[in-house]
Amino acid sequence: MFSVIFPGQGSQIVGMGKEFFDKHEIVKRLFKEADETLDFSLSKVILEGPKDELDLTINTQPAIFLISYSIFEVMKEDFNINLNEAKYFAGHSLGEYSALSCAGYLNFNKTIKILRARGDAMQNSMPKGEGGMLAVLGIKIEDLEKILHENQNNFEVQVANDNSDGQIVLSGKTKDLQTLSEFLKDNKIKNIKLPVSAPFHSNLMSKATKVMRRELEKINFTQSKNILISNVTADEILNINDLKSLLISQIEKRVRWRESVLNMINKGVSQFIEIGPGKVLSGLVKRINRDVKISSINSQSDIKSLNI
């Protein structure tokens, strides 16, 4: 059994998807539709840059979705690969929107519009420079949570992404992250400040939550037979009526990626197919379980060599 997984922010590069754009009419149509839907040339930013513009959260989120969705459609339409036979669809943060759209819960236009709104809301959730994110390496989640609990009077920081054993991302105010970073270094725990503009997946994103609640209330999801795994619960979303509340919660709650992958494996998944730019999720899955099969789909040759 296999699961289809979709990457989140950080996987973007200028020129991503160009091979598919050049060779597949369906991708040209999707890029054109994206530009018309957003009334903005997202395709130009993706294919030509500049990088600074692509890296703006308001552009990154719809851009990564557009590439993931385009590759998914190419596999289905031009290579006749039926990914709807997947046991689960899952994505990391914004990748969850790629998953729910490719799984048939929300059409392309509505998804790209809501991701533009989500990116804008998250980018502007607090003044630039006041909050950020810190990756902590080589430590188990239980040990890190113990450190945070024991030092809660010294710094207020939340777990944003539980990515894999030995890779956890924290969110908080810049000054708190700096204090924590120095504490971790003193204790020989490696950590890296991430180049992001806001403290995603923390309660500092409450302004973005309000915007997304308003945006998601306008949307009606379509029932699909495909099963999604939620970032918030790390488990199956069994009721379509739970989708909105989970996507709203996702803005401030941690991404339980490690638990999601383990849960899928425990339920019989032995292969993961990552669709979209980069190989970040494939690397994380490998760290979580070395025995499962992992395929990253970034090019035509990747599709041709895929064995399901």
ChimeraX attribute file (.defattr): number of C-alpha atoms within 10 A of each C-alpha:
attribute: neighborCount
match mode: 1-to-1
recipient: residues
	/A:1	15
	/A:2	22
	/A:3	26
	/A:4	24
	/A:5	25
	/A:6	30
	/A:7	28
	/A:8	23
	/A:9	19
	/A:10	17
	/A:11	16
	/A:12	21
	/A:13	19
	/A:14	18
	/A:15	16
	/A:16	21
	/A:17	22
	/A:18	18
	/A:19	13
	/A:20	19
	/A:21	21
	/A:22	10
	/A:23	11
	/A:24	16
	/A:25	13
	/A:26	17
	/A:27	23
	/A:28	17
	/A:29	13
	/A:30	20
	/A:31	22
	/A:32	14
	/A:33	16
	/A:34	22
	/A:35	16
	/A:36	13
	/A:37	15
	/A:38	14
	/A:39	9
	/A:40	11
	/A:41	14
	/A:42	23
	/A:43	21
	/A:44	15
	/A:45	20
	/A:46	27
	/A:47	16
	/A:48	14
	/A:49	16
	/A:50	13
	/A:51	14
	/A:52	9
	/A:53	15
	/A:54	23
	/A:55	24
	/A:56	15
	/A:57	24
	/A:58	20
	/A:59	19
	/A:60	26
	/A:61	29
	/A:62	26
	/A:63	28
	/A:64	30
	/A:65	30
	/A:66	25
	/A:67	26
	/A:68	25
	/A:69	22
	/A:70	25
	/A:71	26
	/A:72	20
	/A:73	19
	/A:74	19
	/A:75	19
	/A:76	14
	/A:77	13
	/A:78	11
	/A:79	12
	/A:80	10
	/A:81	16
	/A:82	12
	/A:83	21
	/A:84	17
	/A:85	14
	/A:86	19
	/A:87	17
	/A:88	23
	/A:89	29
	/A:90	30
	/A:91	26
	/A:92	23
	/A:93	26
	/A:94	24
	/A:95	24
	/A:96	24
	/A:97	25
	/A:98	34
	/A:99	29
	/A:100	24
	/A:101	22
	/A:102	25
	/A:103	23
	/A:104	16
	/A:105	21
	/A:106	21
	/A:107	14
	/A:108	19
	/A:109	15
	/A:110	13
	/A:111	21
	/A:112	26
	/A:113	16
	/A:114	18
	/A:115	24
	/A:116	19
	/A:117	20
	/A:118	23
	/A:119	21
	/A:120	18
	/A:121	21
	/A:122	25
	/A:123	21
	/A:124	17
	/A:125	21
	/A:126	19
	/A:127	10
	/A:128	13
	/A:129	13
	/A:130	13
	/A:131	22
	/A:132	23
	/A:133	28
	/A:134	25
	/A:135	20
	/A:136	21
	/A:137	16
	/A:138	13
	/A:139	15
	/A:140	15
	/A:141	18
	/A:142	8
	/A:143	10
	/A:144	17
	/A:145	13
	/A:146	11
	/A:147	14
	/A:148	17
	/A:149	13
	/A:150	10
	/A:151	14
	/A:152	11
	/A:153	8
	/A:154	11
	/A:155	17
	/A:156	17
	/A:157	23
	/A:158	24
	/A:159	24
	/A:160	25
	/A:161	25
	/A:162	20
	/A:163	25
	/A:164	27
	/A:165	17
	/A:166	16
	/A:167	19
	/A:168	22
	/A:169	24
	/A:170	24
	/A:171	27
	/A:172	27
	/A:173	20
	/A:174	19
	/A:175	15
	/A:176	16
	/A:177	22
	/A:178	16
	/A:179	13
	/A:180	22
	/A:181	20
	/A:182	13
	/A:183	14
	/A:184	16
	/A:185	11
	/A:186	10
	/A:187	9
	/A:188	9
	/A:189	15
	/A:190	14
	/A:191	19
	/A:192	12
	/A:193	16
	/A:194	15
	/A:195	11
	/A:196	19
	/A:197	21
	/A:198	27
	/A:199	29
	/A:200	30
	/A:201	26
	/A:202	22
	/A:203	18
	/A:204	20
	/A:205	22
	/A:206	18
	/A:207	15
	/A:208	25
	/A:209	22
	/A:210	13
	/A:211	17
	/A:212	22
	/A:213	15
	/A:214	12
	/A:215	16
	/A:216	16
	/A:217	11
	/A:218	7
	/A:219	13
	/A:220	13
	/A:221	16
	/A:222	12
	/A:223	13
	/A:224	13
	/A:225	10
	/A:226	18
	/A:227	21
	/A:228	26
	/A:229	25
	/A:230	24
	/A:231	28
	/A:232	20
	/A:233	17
	/A:234	20
	/A:235	18
	/A:236	17
	/A:237	15
	/A:238	11
	/A:239	9
	/A:240	14
	/A:241	12
	/A:242	10
	/A:243	18
	/A:244	18
	/A:245	12
	/A:246	16
	/A:247	22
	/A:248	21
	/A:249	18
	/A:250	22
	/A:251	27
	/A:252	21
	/A:253	22
	/A:254	24
	/A:255	25
	/A:256	22
	/A:257	27
	/A:258	22
	/A:259	18
	/A:260	24
	/A:261	25
	/A:262	16
	/A:263	16
	/A:264	24
	/A:265	18
	/A:266	10
	/A:267	12
	/A:268	12
	/A:269	19
	/A:270	16
	/A:271	21
	/A:272	27
	/A:273	23
	/A:274	25
	/A:275	30
	/A:276	31
	/A:277	26
	/A:278	19
	/A:279	18
	/A:280	17
	/A:281	26
	/A:282	21
	/A:283	13
	/A:284	18
	/A:285	24
	/A:286	15
	/A:287	15
	/A:288	19
	/A:289	16
	/A:290	9
	/A:291	10
	/A:292	14
	/A:293	17
	/A:294	21
	/A:295	19
	/A:296	22
	/A:297	23
	/A:298	21
	/A:299	17
	/A:300	16
	/A:301	9
	/A:302	12
	/A:303	17
	/A:304	11
	/A:305	10
	/A:306	14
	/A:307	10
	/A:308	15
